[in-house]
Amino acid sequence: MSETALAAGLPAHRDTNVLRWLAAFTCSMVGDSVYYLALSWAAVQSGTPSQAGLVMTASALPRALLMLGGGVIADRLGPRRVVIGSDAVRCAAVLAVAALLFLTSPGLWPLALLAVVFGTVDAVFLPAVGALPARVTSRDQLARVQGMRGLAIRFASVVGGPLGGLGVALGGATAAFALAGLLIAVSVPLLVSVRMRQLPLHDTVGARDATAGQDLVAGLRHIRRHPVLAPLMLVIALGDLGFVGPLNVGLTLLCDERGWGAAGMGWVLAGFGVGAGAASLLLTLRGRLPHAGRTAGWSILAGSVAVGTLTFAPTVPLAVGTALLIGLLTGLSGAMCAALLQTHADPAYLGRVTAVSSLVSLGLTPLSMPLSATAIGTWGTGPVFVVSAAVCGLGGVVALAVPGLRRAELPR
């Protein structure tokens, strides 16, 4: 099907084909949120806290080790086929564990196995999910789709926790796992109904007889030689390294230090979520912001200043306002970076490009949190937040200093 026929001249938020994709993506993300809550609850109930921690991290290693290969698979087989297959496997695995917990009390081993299976499947699912938007809409709508995707992620984070908690309250981990599996299952027929845009012949993966290793090398070479993608990966890495630790572990320690308690932390997180949601909504409605590279760079710099000032907020209301500003600026820069990645990567390499981007984020996230906690224990929250803000700000400096990225635009 041609791109013109697929888009039919409609903006993405009014295109029923895109909306079906968005519904499938949202169901899958909500199912993920319920799954992680069910897994943590079942692990805590079945073992010691340290054993539960090992179960919760069991998916990280296979996901990190196999992510780049997953990008090759997504490009070779097509993202739609990979996402449908991945969701089917994840659904079957979660429902199988739900049935096992209903019939018996097997202990931790099925939970650990489920975590490993989930991590392995995620290694191909995440690159394919990143590559899929380019197949469901035209290039000029990809920025708007990133805004819609951000709204879906925010919705899943807000709804998934209460849904999982309701499942646990009504029927324990068994009911929560069953609910997660059913939510993921709903995404499969929705994805099957989504029409795909065929890539031009010159945008397909290279030689048919190329090995997976050669395809991977070609994808890495595509990133390294690209005037926008190469610096963009560095910007993403610096942003995640400087942002994730303070806004996770650091915020908890800050609220405890100030005596704000869990309620105060909840309000600050709500402020961040509202700001990030507003940024996604802006991009959804506008569809395109001019001077994308410059906008991303200045948003990162302003957001890093806000991150550094959060630790000096004397009251909860001021901290909430600062968090809202952080969410707005980092949400805007994150959406712009994702849109630039989607529109500047060759569609044939998009699975591999997304795999590298996901690996950068997922690899730095677990590293930054214990480092932030250790640093705060040694020097306190103030210095660590300021240093983290400086690291995040370096991403903005890179975005503004590299000509290719600074001048990058989104398609009209």
Secondary structure in CASP SS format (residue, H / E / C, confidence):
PFRMAT SS
TARGET T0000
AUTHOR 0000-0000-0000
METHOD secondary structure of the structure
MODEL  1
M C 1.00
S C 1.00
E H 1.00
T H 1.00
A H 1.00
L H 1.00
A H 1.00
A C 1.00
G C 1.00
L C 1.00
P C 1.00
A H 1.00
H H 1.00
R H 1.00
D C 1.00
T H 1.00
N H 1.00
V H 1.00
L H 1.00
R H 1.00
W H 1.00
L H 1.00
A H 1.00
A H 1.00
F H 1.00
T H 1.00
C H 1.00
S H 1.00
M H 1.00
V H 1.00
G H 1.00
D H 1.00
S H 1.00
V H 1.00
Y H 1.00
Y H 1.00
L H 1.00
A H 1.00
L H 1.00
S H 1.00
W H 1.00
A H 1.00
A H 1.00
V H 1.00
Q H 1.00
S H 1.00
G C 1.00
T C 1.00
P H 1.00
S H 1.00
Q H 1.00
A H 1.00
G H 1.00
L H 1.00
V H 1.00
M H 1.00
T H 1.00
A C 1.00
S C 1.00
A H 1.00
L H 1.00
P H 1.00
R H 1.00
A H 1.00
L H 1.00
L H 1.00
M H 1.00
L H 1.00
G H 1.00
G H 1.00
G H 1.00
V H 1.00
I H 1.00
A H 1.00
D H 1.00
R H 1.00
L H 1.00
G C 1.00
P H 1.00
R H 1.00
R H 1.00
V H 1.00
V H 1.00
I H 1.00
G H 1.00
S H 1.00
D H 1.00
A H 1.00
V H 1.00
R H 1.00
C H 1.00
A H 1.00
A H 1.00
V H 1.00
L H 1.00
A H 1.00
V H 1.00
A H 1.00
A H 1.00
L H 1.00
L H 1.00
F H 1.00
L H 1.00
T C 1.00
S C 1.00
P C 1.00
G C 1.00
L C 1.00
W H 1.00
P H 1.00
L H 1.00
A H 1.00
L H 1.00
L H 1.00
A H 1.00
V H 1.00
V H 1.00
F H 1.00
G H 1.00
T H 1.00
V H 1.00
D H 1.00
A H 1.00
V H 1.00
F H 1.00
L H 1.00
P H 1.00
A H 1.00
V H 1.00
G H 1.00
A H 1.00
L C 1.00
P H 1.00
A H 1.00
R H 1.00
V H 1.00
T C 1.00
S C 1.00
R H 1.00
D H 1.00
Q H 1.00
L H 1.00
A H 1.00
R H 1.00
V H 1.00
Q H 1.00
G H 1.00
M H 1.00
R H 1.00
G H 1.00
L H 1.00
A H 1.00
I H 1.00
R H 1.00
F H 1.00
A H 1.00
S H 1.00
V H 1.00
V H 1.00
G H 1.00
G H 1.00
P H 1.00
L H 1.00
G H 1.00
G H 1.00
L H 1.00
G H 1.00
V H 1.00
A H 1.00
L H 1.00
G H 1.00
G H 1.00
A H 1.00
T H 1.00
A H 1.00
A H 1.00
F H 1.00
A H 1.00
L H 1.00
A H 1.00
G H 1.00
L H 1.00
L H 1.00
I H 1.00
A H 1.00
V H 1.00
S H 1.00
V H 1.00
P H 1.00
L H 1.00
L H 1.00
V H 1.00
S H 1.00
V C 1.00
R C 1.00
M C 1.00
R C 1.00
Q C 1.00
L C 1.00
P C 1.00
L H 1.00
H H 1.00
D H 1.00
T C 1.00
V C 1.00
G C 1.00
A C 1.00
R C 1.00
D C 1.00
A C 1.00
T C 1.00
A H 1.00
G H 1.00
Q H 1.00
D H 1.00
L H 1.00
V H 1.00
A H 1.00
G H 1.00
L H 1.00
R H 1.00
H H 1.00
I H 1.00
R H 1.00
R H 1.00
H C 1.00
P C 1.00
V C 1.00
L H 1.00
A H 1.00
P H 1.00
L H 1.00
M H 1.00
L H 1.00
V H 1.00
I H 1.00
A H 1.00
L H 1.00
G H 1.00
D H 1.00
L H 1.00
G H 1.00
F H 1.00
V H 1.00
G H 1.00
P H 1.00
L H 1.00
N H 1.00
V H 1.00
G H 1.00
L H 1.00
T H 1.00
L H 1.00
L H 1.00
C H 1.00
D H 1.00
E H 1.00
R H 1.00
G C 1.00
W C 1.00
G H 1.00
A H 1.00
A H 1.00
G H 1.00
M H 1.00
G H 1.00
W H 1.00
V H 1.00
L H 1.00
A H 1.00
G H 1.00
F H 1.00
G H 1.00
V H 1.00
G H 1.00
A H 1.00
G H 1.00
A H 1.00
A H 1.00
S H 1.00
L H 1.00
L H 1.00
L H 1.00
T H 1.00
L H 1.00
R H 1.00
G C 1.00
R C 1.00
L C 1.00
P C 1.00
H C 1.00
A H 1.00
G H 1.00
R H 1.00
T H 1.00
A H 1.00
G H 1.00
W H 1.00
S H 1.00
I H 1.00
L H 1.00
A H 1.00
G H 1.00
S H 1.00
V H 1.00
A H 1.00
V H 1.00
G H 1.00
T H 1.00
L H 1.00
T C 1.00
F C 1.00
A C 1.00
P C 1.00
T C 1.00
V H 1.00
P H 1.00
L H 1.00
A H 1.00
V H 1.00
G H 1.00
T H 1.00
A H 1.00
L H 1.00
L H 1.00
I H 1.00
G H 1.00
L H 1.00
L H 1.00
T H 1.00
G H 1.00
L H 1.00
S H 1.00
G H 1.00
A H 1.00
M H 1.00
C H 1.00
A H 1.00
A H 1.00
L H 1.00
L H 1.00
Q H 1.00
T H 1.00
H H 1.00
A C 1.00
D C 1.00
P H 1.00
A H 1.00
Y H 1.00
L H 1.00
G H 1.00
R H 1.00
V H 1.00
T H 1.00
A H 1.00
V H 1.00
S H 1.00
S H 1.00
L H 1.00
V H 1.00
S H 1.00
L H 1.00
G H 1.00
L H 1.00
T H 1.00
P H 1.00
L H 1.00
S H 1.00
M H 1.00
P H 1.00
L H 1.00
S H 1.00
A H 1.00
T H 1.00
A H 1.00
I H 1.00
G H 1.00
T H 1.00
W H 1.00
G C 1.00
T H 1.00
G H 1.00
P H 1.00
V H 1.00
F H 1.00
V H 1.00
V H 1.00
S H 1.00
A H 1.00
A H 1.00
V H 1.00
C H 1.00
G H 1.00
L H 1.00
G H 1.00
G H 1.00
V H 1.00
V H 1.00
A H 1.00
L H 1.00
A H 1.00
V C 1.00
P H 1.00
G H 1.00
L H 1.00
R H 1.00
R C 1.00
A C 1.00
E C 1.00
L C 1.00
P C 1.00
R C 1.00
END
